[in-house]
Amino acid sequence: AIEVDYKSLSDKVRNLNKAEQEELLNLEQERIKELTAQLESIAPNMKAIERLEEVEKRLGQTNDEFEGAKKLARGAISEFKEVKDKRIKRFIKAYDHISKQIDIIYKDLTGGAGAAYLTLDNMEEPYLHGVTYNPIPPNKPFGDIENLSGGEKSVAALALLFALHSYKPAPFFVLDEIDAALDPTNVNRVANYIKKRSATMQFILISLKDRCYEKADGLVGVCINGMEDCSDVFTFDLTQYPSS
C-alpha cells in the first residue's frame, strides 16, 4: 500500500479544513496549468533546426556561386587588360611609324622647307580619341590646318595618305586628280615623289596636268568616238623615251 508522508507540509496546510484544502488544490491546479502553458510557449521548435540546415546549405551554394563568379570576373578583367594592352601597343607602333614618316614625306613634298606633326589627344587610350594633324607649309607659322589654302591642304592630305600607306604598303595606288588644286611647282614636286616611289609600287594617276604626264611610264587616254557613239582608249609607252 502507498503511504502518503505529510511531514513536508507546513502546519498551516495540515490544519486546513476540507473546504480550504479544496480551494488550495484548485489554486495549485490553476498554477500548474499556467506553468504548463508557459512551457509549451517556450518549447523549442524542432523544425527550426531543419530550416537552419537548409539555410546553411543554400548559403554554402551561394558562396560557391559567388566565388565562381569572382573567379570568372578576374579572368575577364585579365583578358580585357591583355587585349587592351595589345591594342595600345599596336596603335602606338603604327602611330610612331606614321608620325615619323609624315614629317619626312611632307618635307619631300614641300621642297624640304615644311614640317608636319601628329599629336595624340589621349595618351592613355589613344584609340578612343582623336589625332591632331598640324602641317606647316614653308614660310608659314604654326596653325590650324583649316587656315591653309586649297593647294596646301592637298599637299598635307597627300603627305598623310603616303605616310599611312608606308606602314602597311599596298601594291598600287589609284589617285584621282590629286593635283587639281596645286600650282605648277607643287605639281612637279608631287610628280617627282610619285616617280621615286614607283620603283617599289604602281601608281595609276588620273590627271589633267602635263607635268604629271612627263613623269609617267605610260599614258592612257580616253576620248569620245563621235562616229560610233562610244569611247576610244589610247595608250602610249613612255619608257622607250629617255627622261629629260
WODACOR-V488029 format. One record per residue. N is the residue number from 1. RES is the residue in one letter. OMEGA is omega in radians with two decimals (* if undefined). NEAR is the number of other ideal C-beta (glycine too) atoms within 10 Angstrom. D_CENTER is the distance of its C-alpha to the mean C-alpha in Angstrom with 1 decimal. Layout:
n:N res:RES omega:OMEGA near:NEAR d_center:D_CENTER
n:N res:RES omega:OMEGA near:NEAR d_center:D_CENTER
This chain:
n:1 res:A omega:3.14 near:2 d_center:98.8
n:2 res:I omega:3.09 near:3 d_center:96.1
n:3 res:E omega:-3.14 near:5 d_center:97.4
n:4 res:V omega:3.14 near:4 d_center:95.4
n:5 res:D omega:-3.13 near:6 d_center:95.4
n:6 res:Y omega:-3.07 near:8 d_center:95.5
n:7 res:K omega:-3.12 near:5 d_center:95.9
n:8 res:S omega:3.12 near:6 d_center:92.2
n:9 res:L omega:3.11 near:11 d_center:92.8
n:10 res:S omega:3.13 near:7 d_center:94.0
n:11 res:D omega:-3.12 near:6 d_center:97.6
n:12 res:K omega:-3.11 near:8 d_center:96.3
n:13 res:V omega:-3.13 near:12 d_center:94.6
n:14 res:R omega:-3.10 near:10 d_center:97.6
n:15 res:N omega:3.12 near:9 d_center:99.9
n:16 res:L omega:3.04 near:14 d_center:98.1
n:17 res:N omega:-3.03 near:8 d_center:100.0
n:18 res:K omega:-3.13 near:7 d_center:98.8
n:19 res:A omega:3.13 near:8 d_center:97.2
n:20 res:E omega:3.13 near:12 d_center:95.4
n:21 res:Q omega:3.12 near:12 d_center:94.2
n:22 res:E omega:3.12 near:11 d_center:92.8
n:23 res:E omega:3.12 near:12 d_center:91.0
n:24 res:L omega:3.12 near:12 d_center:89.5
n:25 res:L omega:3.11 near:11 d_center:88.5
n:26 res:N omega:3.12 near:10 d_center:86.7
n:27 res:L omega:-3.13 near:10 d_center:84.9
n:28 res:E omega:3.11 near:10 d_center:83.7
n:29 res:Q omega:3.08 near:10 d_center:82.6
n:30 res:E omega:3.13 near:10 d_center:80.5
n:31 res:R omega:3.11 near:10 d_center:79.1
n:32 res:I omega:3.12 near:10 d_center:78.2
n:33 res:K omega:3.14 near:10 d_center:76.5
n:34 res:E omega:3.14 near:10 d_center:74.4
n:35 res:L omega:3.11 near:10 d_center:73.4
n:36 res:T omega:3.12 near:10 d_center:72.6
n:37 res:A omega:3.12 near:10 d_center:70.3
n:38 res:Q omega:3.11 near:10 d_center:68.6
n:39 res:L omega:3.13 near:9 d_center:68.1
n:40 res:E omega:-3.12 near:8 d_center:66.6
n:41 res:S omega:-3.13 near:7 d_center:64.2
n:42 res:I omega:-3.13 near:7 d_center:62.9
n:43 res:A omega:-3.13 near:8 d_center:63.0
n:44 res:P omega:3.09 near:7 d_center:59.7
n:45 res:N omega:-3.07 near:8 d_center:57.6
n:46 res:M omega:3.11 near:7 d_center:57.3
n:47 res:K omega:3.13 near:8 d_center:54.5
n:48 res:A omega:3.12 near:9 d_center:52.4
n:49 res:I omega:3.11 near:10 d_center:52.2
n:50 res:E omega:3.12 near:10 d_center:50.9
n:51 res:R omega:3.10 near:10 d_center:48.3
n:52 res:L omega:3.12 near:10 d_center:47.3
n:53 res:E omega:3.11 near:10 d_center:46.8
n:54 res:E omega:3.13 near:10 d_center:44.7
n:55 res:V omega:3.13 near:10 d_center:42.5
n:56 res:E omega:3.11 near:10 d_center:42.2
n:57 res:K omega:3.12 near:10 d_center:41.2
n:58 res:R omega:3.11 near:10 d_center:38.5
n:59 res:L omega:3.10 near:10 d_center:37.3
n:60 res:G omega:3.11 near:10 d_center:37.1
n:61 res:Q omega:3.12 near:10 d_center:35.2
n:62 res:T omega:3.11 near:10 d_center:32.7
n:63 res:N omega:3.10 near:10 d_center:32.3
n:64 res:D omega:3.12 near:10 d_center:31.7
n:65 res:E omega:3.14 near:10 d_center:29.0
n:66 res:F omega:3.11 near:10 d_center:27.5
n:67 res:E omega:3.09 near:10 d_center:27.5
n:68 res:G omega:3.11 near:10 d_center:26.0
n:69 res:A omega:3.11 near:10 d_center:23.2
n:70 res:K omega:3.12 near:10 d_center:22.6
n:71 res:K omega:3.10 near:10 d_center:22.7
n:72 res:L omega:3.13 near:10 d_center:20.1
n:73 res:A omega:3.11 near:10 d_center:17.8
n:74 res:R omega:3.10 near:10 d_center:18.4
n:75 res:G omega:3.14 near:10 d_center:17.7
n:76 res:A omega:3.12 near:10 d_center:14.3
n:77 res:I omega:3.14 near:10 d_center:13.4
n:78 res:S omega:3.12 near:10 d_center:14.8
n:79 res:E omega:3.12 near:10 d_center:13.0
n:80 res:F omega:3.14 near:10 d_center:9.5
n:81 res:K omega:3.13 near:10 d_center:10.8
n:82 res:E omega:3.12 near:10 d_center:12.2
n:83 res:V omega:3.13 near:10 d_center:9.3
n:84 res:K omega:3.13 near:12 d_center:7.5
n:85 res:D omega:3.11 near:10 d_center:11.0
n:86 res:K omega:-3.12 near:10 d_center:11.5
n:87 res:R omega:3.12 near:13 d_center:8.7
n:88 res:I omega:-3.12 near:15 d_center:10.1
n:89 res:K omega:-3.13 near:10 d_center:13.5
n:90 res:R omega:-3.14 near:11 d_center:13.4
n:91 res:F omega:-3.11 near:15 d_center:12.1
n:92 res:I omega:3.10 near:15 d_center:14.8
n:93 res:K omega:3.12 near:11 d_center:17.3
n:94 res:A omega:-3.11 near:13 d_center:17.1
n:95 res:Y omega:-3.13 near:16 d_center:17.1
n:96 res:D omega:3.13 near:12 d_center:20.1
n:97 res:H omega:-3.08 near:15 d_center:22.0
n:98 res:I omega:3.14 near:19 d_center:21.6
n:99 res:S omega:3.11 near:18 d_center:22.3
n:100 res:K omega:-3.07 near:13 d_center:25.5
n:101 res:Q omega:-3.04 near:20 d_center:26.6
n:102 res:I omega:3.11 near:24 d_center:26.3
n:103 res:D omega:3.12 near:18 d_center:28.9
n:104 res:I omega:-3.10 near:14 d_center:31.2
n:105 res:I omega:-3.13 near:23 d_center:31.0
n:106 res:Y omega:3.08 near:24 d_center:31.4
n:107 res:K omega:3.09 near:16 d_center:34.5
n:108 res:D omega:-3.07 near:18 d_center:35.9
n:109 res:L omega:-3.13 near:23 d_center:35.5
n:110 res:T omega:3.10 near:22 d_center:37.2
n:111 res:G omega:3.08 near:12 d_center:40.0
n:112 res:G omega:-3.06 near:11 d_center:38.5
n:113 res:A omega:-3.11 near:11 d_center:38.8
n:114 res:G omega:3.10 near:21 d_center:35.3
n:115 res:A omega:-3.14 near:16 d_center:32.0
n:116 res:A omega:-3.08 near:25 d_center:28.3
n:117 res:Y omega:2.97 near:14 d_center:25.4
n:118 res:L omega:3.14 near:18 d_center:21.6
n:119 res:T omega:3.11 near:11 d_center:19.9
n:120 res:L omega:3.09 near:17 d_center:16.3
n:121 res:D omega:3.13 near:10 d_center:15.7
n:122 res:N omega:-3.09 near:11 d_center:13.4
n:123 res:M omega:-3.06 near:10 d_center:14.2
n:124 res:E omega:3.08 near:8 d_center:12.0
n:125 res:E omega:-2.98 near:12 d_center:8.6
n:126 res:P omega:-3.09 near:16 d_center:10.2
n:127 res:Y omega:3.14 near:14 d_center:7.8
n:128 res:L omega:-3.08 near:8 d_center:7.0
n:129 res:H omega:-3.00 near:12 d_center:10.8
n:130 res:G omega:3.02 near:10 d_center:13.9
n:131 res:V omega:-3.13 near:15 d_center:16.3
n:132 res:T omega:-3.12 near:12 d_center:19.9
n:133 res:Y omega:-3.14 near:18 d_center:22.6
n:134 res:N omega:3.01 near:14 d_center:26.1
n:135 res:P omega:3.13 near:25 d_center:28.9
n:136 res:I omega:3.14 near:21 d_center:32.3
n:137 res:P omega:3.13 near:21 d_center:35.2
n:138 res:P omega:3.05 near:12 d_center:38.5
n:139 res:N omega:3.08 near:7 d_center:40.6
n:140 res:K omega:-3.14 near:14 d_center:38.0
n:141 res:P omega:3.07 near:7 d_center:36.3
n:142 res:F omega:-3.13 near:9 d_center:32.6
n:143 res:G omega:-3.13 near:12 d_center:31.1
n:144 res:D omega:-3.11 near:9 d_center:28.7
n:145 res:I omega:3.14 near:16 d_center:28.3
n:146 res:E omega:-3.13 near:6 d_center:29.5
n:147 res:N omega:-3.13 near:10 d_center:32.9
n:148 res:L omega:3.08 near:17 d_center:33.6
n:149 res:S omega:-3.14 near:12 d_center:36.0
n:150 res:G omega:3.13 near:9 d_center:35.3
n:151 res:G omega:3.13 near:17 d_center:36.4
n:152 res:E omega:3.08 near:21 d_center:34.4
n:153 res:K omega:3.12 near:16 d_center:31.2
n:154 res:S omega:3.11 near:20 d_center:32.0
n:155 res:V omega:3.13 near:26 d_center:32.5
n:156 res:A omega:3.13 near:23 d_center:29.3
n:157 res:A omega:3.12 near:14 d_center:27.4
n:158 res:L omega:3.11 near:22 d_center:29.2
n:159 res:A omega:3.11 near:26 d_center:28.4
n:160 res:L omega:3.13 near:20 d_center:24.6
n:161 res:L omega:-3.12 near:15 d_center:25.1
n:162 res:F omega:3.11 near:23 d_center:27.1
n:163 res:A omega:3.08 near:22 d_center:24.8
n:164 res:L omega:-3.12 near:14 d_center:21.8
n:165 res:H omega:-3.09 near:16 d_center:24.2
n:166 res:S omega:-3.12 near:16 d_center:25.5
n:167 res:Y omega:3.06 near:13 d_center:22.3
n:168 res:K omega:-3.00 near:8 d_center:22.7
n:169 res:P omega:2.98 near:12 d_center:26.0
n:170 res:A omega:-3.08 near:9 d_center:27.1
n:171 res:P omega:-3.13 near:7 d_center:30.8
n:172 res:F omega:3.09 near:10 d_center:31.8
n:173 res:F omega:2.94 near:18 d_center:31.0
n:174 res:V omega:-3.05 near:10 d_center:32.3
n:175 res:L omega:-3.04 near:16 d_center:32.8
n:176 res:D omega:3.06 near:9 d_center:34.5
n:177 res:E omega:3.11 near:13 d_center:36.7
n:178 res:I omega:-3.10 near:21 d_center:34.5
n:179 res:D omega:-3.04 near:25 d_center:37.7
n:180 res:A omega:-3.08 near:14 d_center:38.8
n:181 res:A omega:-3.05 near:15 d_center:38.2
n:182 res:L omega:3.03 near:23 d_center:39.4
n:183 res:D omega:-3.07 near:10 d_center:42.8
n:184 res:P omega:-3.13 near:11 d_center:44.9
n:185 res:T omega:-3.13 near:12 d_center:44.0
n:186 res:N omega:3.06 near:21 d_center:40.2
n:187 res:V omega:-3.13 near:21 d_center:40.9
n:188 res:N omega:-3.14 near:18 d_center:42.9
n:189 res:R omega:3.13 near:19 d_center:40.1
n:190 res:V omega:3.13 near:27 d_center:37.4
n:191 res:A omega:3.11 near:21 d_center:39.9
n:192 res:N omega:3.13 near:14 d_center:40.8
n:193 res:Y omega:3.13 near:17 d_center:37.2
n:194 res:I omega:3.12 near:21 d_center:36.6
n:195 res:K omega:3.13 near:16 d_center:39.9
n:196 res:K omega:-3.12 near:11 d_center:38.9
n:197 res:R omega:-3.08 near:18 d_center:35.6
n:198 res:S omega:3.09 near:16 d_center:37.5
n:199 res:A omega:-3.09 near:6 d_center:38.9
n:200 res:T omega:3.14 near:8 d_center:35.7
n:201 res:M omega:-3.11 near:13 d_center:34.4
n:202 res:Q omega:3.07 near:12 d_center:35.8
n:203 res:F omega:2.96 near:16 d_center:35.6
n:204 res:I omega:-3.01 near:10 d_center:36.7
n:205 res:L omega:3.05 near:20 d_center:37.3
n:206 res:I omega:-3.03 near:14 d_center:38.7
n:207 res:S omega:3.04 near:18 d_center:40.8
n:208 res:L omega:-3.08 near:9 d_center:43.9
n:209 res:K omega:-3.10 near:18 d_center:44.7
n:210 res:D omega:3.11 near:9 d_center:47.5
n:211 res:R omega:3.04 near:18 d_center:46.0
n:212 res:C omega:3.13 near:24 d_center:43.2
n:213 res:Y omega:-3.04 near:15 d_center:45.8
n:214 res:E omega:-3.08 near:13 d_center:47.6
n:215 res:K omega:-3.04 near:20 d_center:44.8
n:216 res:A omega:3.02 near:19 d_center:44.1
n:217 res:D omega:3.13 near:12 d_center:45.3
n:218 res:G omega:-3.14 near:10 d_center:46.1
n:219 res:L omega:3.03 near:12 d_center:46.4
n:220 res:V omega:-3.14 near:11 d_center:45.8
n:221 res:G omega:3.12 near:10 d_center:47.5
n:222 res:V omega:3.12 near:9 d_center:47.4
n:223 res:C omega:-3.12 near:9 d_center:50.2
n:224 res:I omega:3.03 near:10 d_center:51.9
n:225 res:N omega:-3.07 near:10 d_center:54.9
n:226 res:G omega:-3.11 near:8 d_center:57.1
n:227 res:M omega:-3.06 near:7 d_center:59.7
n:228 res:E omega:3.11 near:8 d_center:57.5
n:229 res:D omega:3.12 near:7 d_center:54.9
n:230 res:C omega:3.13 near:8 d_center:52.0
n:231 res:S omega:3.03 near:9 d_center:50.0
n:232 res:D omega:3.14 near:12 d_center:51.3
n:233 res:V omega:3.12 near:9 d_center:49.2
n:234 res:F omega:3.10 near:9 d_center:50.7
n:235 res:T omega:-3.11 near:8 d_center:49.4
n:236 res:F omega:-3.12 near:12 d_center:50.7
n:237 res:D omega:-3.14 near:10 d_center:50.2
n:238 res:L omega:-3.10 near:14 d_center:50.2
n:239 res:T omega:3.14 near:9 d_center:50.0
n:240 res:Q omega:3.13 near:7 d_center:53.7
n:241 res:Y omega:3.12 near:8 d_center:54.3
n:242 res:P omega:3.13 near:6 d_center:53.9
n:243 res:S omega:-3.11 near:9 d_center:51.4
n:244 res:S omega:* near:4 d_center:53.2
